[in-house]
């Protein structure tokens, strides 16, 4: 048995009378794509925020590589090697691809030019950015100096994913990465996710697209009413069964339910 890359036990988050996370558990294994699915209002966004430092839970424990950790901000999670690709992508449209990949982590020139005058080493950033795109097999970008505002939706998503893979030494979290993309561009993003997994980085994928979830995920975490309802393997479940678990029409342990990999 290997230690999970990321775990949570008994996470709770309350907003007054509203409980967004209600004793939630979470397990991400090394080298897997774990899809997190749930109906609107299930609390999956709050769960992911707690795991990525954007939300501080009232109760519970988060473990990274088996070691208890406390994130007080997204920057803490980033320093720990957890990168998140949000739906907004957090890209600067008026800047080029290389600058976006290093946004907030710019490479400065050596010597006084970098330490005193704080001049950027744009050549180094462009070279490293191109190496990252090549390593991920991103061939849709024409030039590393291209402004992000000139890119298509799929190309922008690829840039955001490449940035996460470049600096995420432990885990990459993706929130609806194919939302608003066409079939071809969605397929390209799924290919990127596979390549990231093949490089050894575990991926958390939040998605409403069931066909994509069943195509890419190694396991599916079903979230309902603020907590984990079940974890199933796509090979052991049907889409209708997973949707029924999401809505409560089917419960773990029911005769028609798929095998649950964890205690509910």
N, C-alpha and C positions, 0 to 999 in steps of 0.2 A: 504494500500500500504506500503510495507516495503522498506527500503533504499537499493539500490543495493550494493553488496559487493565491486564492482569496476566499475568505470565509466570513460569515457574519452569524451571530447567534443572539436571538432575542432582541433584535433592534426595535425600538419604540420611538415614535415621534408624534407629539400631540400639538395641535394648534387650538388652544382653548378647549371646546367641547368636541372638536374634530380630531380623530386619531388617524393620521395618514399612514403610519407604519405600526402594525399591531403585533409585536413579537415575531418579526420576520427573521427567517434563516436564509442563508445563501451559501452555495458552494460552487466555486469555479476551479476545475481541474487544470493542471498544466497542459498546454498544447491543445486545448479544445476550443471550439466555438460553442458557447452557451447562449441560446436564445432565451430572452425574457419576454414572455407574452402575458397579456392580461387585458381585461376590458377597460374602457375609460373609467378613471376614478379608482382603479384597483390599487394604486399606490406604487406602481413600478417606477415611476419617475422619482418619487421621494426616496425609494430604495436606492436607486442608482446615484442620486445626489449624496446620500449618506456614504456610499462606497467610494465616491470620488471627491469627498471633502467639501462639497457645496452645501451640505446640510449637516449639522451636528445632532446626532440622535440623543434623546433624553435618557435612554437606557440601552443596554446591549453592548456587544463586543465585536470588533472587526479585527481579523487576523490576516496578515500578509505573510505568506510563506510560513504559516504556523506561529508567527510572532504577533502578539497583541499590539495594535497600533491605534493612534488617535490622530485623526485629521481635523485640523481646525480651519482649513481653507483648501480650495482647489490647488493652491500652490504647494501645500504640504503633500498632497497626493501626487502631484507632478514630480516633486523631489524624490518621492518614493518609487517612481517609475510607472505611475498610472496615468495614461493619457486618455482624454475623452474627446470624441468628435460629436459636437452638438448639432442639432438640426440647423442652427443658424450658421454653422461652419466656422464662425469667428475669423473670417478672412478680411483683409483690407483690399477692396477692389481696385484702388488706385495705385497699388504697389505690385511689383512683379512677383513671379512665382517663388524665386529664391528668397526674396525678402520675407514673403509670407511664411515660408518653411522655417525661417529663423526668427520669426516675430517674437520679441521678448527674450531671445537667446542669441542675439547678434554676435557674430565673430568680429573682433576688433584686430586691427593691425598690431604687429609686435613692436616693441620699443616705445619711444616717446610718442609716436604718432597715435598709438592705441591707448596708452595709459594716461597721457597728458591731454592730447587733443581729441581722444576718443573717436578716431576715424575708423570707419568700418572697413573690413577686408572683404569687399564685394566679390572679388575673384574667387576667394576661398569659399565663400558661401555659395556661389553659383556652381563651383566645381563639386562641392559636397551635395548640393541639391540635385544636380544631374546624376550623380552616382546613386542617390537614393531612388530617384525615378527609374533609373535603369535596373536597379536591384529588384524593384517591385514589378518590373515589366510594364511600366506605364508608357505607352507609345502614342497616346492621343495628343500629347502636348508637343507643339511644334518647336518652341524655343523656351529655355529656362528664364529668359528675360522678358517673357510675355506678361503683360498686365493681366491681373486676375479678372478685371472687368470685361476683357475680351474673350474669356473662356465660356464654354457651354456649362450647363448645370452639372453634367457628369464629370467634366474636366475639373471643375471647382471641387467637387466631392473627392476626386482623386488626389488633389493637392492637400485637402484637409486630412485625408486618410494617410497620405505619405508623411505628413508632419507628425501625426500620432505614432506611426510606425518608426519614425526616425528617432524619437525621443522617449517612447514608451519602452523602457527596459524590462518591465514586469507584465503589464496588462494594457490592452487597448479596449476602451468602451465606446460603442457606436450607437447613437440614438437615431433610429429611423434613417439610416444612411441612404436608402433608395427612395425616400419620399419625394414625390414630384418629378421623378426621373422616368424616362421612357424605358421600354423593354431592353433595348440594346445597351443603354447606359447603365441600367440596373445590373445587367449581366456582367458588365465590366467591373462594377463595384464589388459584386460577389466574388469575382475572380481575384480582386485585390485582397479580400478577406481571407480567401484560401491561401494566398501567398504569404500573408502575415502569419497565419496559423502554421504553415509549412516551415516558417523561419523559427518556430518554437514559441511564439508569443500567443498566449491565450486571448481570446476575444469574447467580450460580452456584447451581444447584439440585441437591442431593443427594437422590436418590429411588430407591425400589425399584418404584414404580408405573409399569410400562412404558406403559400407555395414556396416562397423564398426561404422561410424558416425551415421547412422540411427539406429543402434542397441543400442548405448550407450547414445546419446545426448538427452537432454531435449529440447534444442533449437539449431538452426544452424545459425551462423553469416556468411553471404556471403560477401566476400571482393573482390572488383574489382577496378582496376585503382587507388589504393591508398586510397580507402575509403569504408565504409560500404554501400553495395547495398541493402541488405535486411536481416531481421531476420525471420526465419520460424520455425515452429514446424514439426518434422518428420512425425507426424500423419496427417498433413495437406498438405504435399508435397510429390512428387515422386523424386527419384534420378535423373531422366532425367530433371525434372523442376529445381532442384538445380544446376545441371551442366549447364543448359541453362542460369540461372541467373549469374553463374560464368563467362561464356563466352560472355555474352551480347546478346545472341540470344533471351533471354526472359528478359523483364524488369518489375519491380514491377508496378502493376496497369494494366498490359496487361490482356486481358480476360482469357488467359490460365495460368496466374501466380498464385501461391499459396498465401494465405493471408499473408501479410507482417505485422509483429508485431510492426514495427517502421515506422516513416516517412522516406522515402528515400531521 
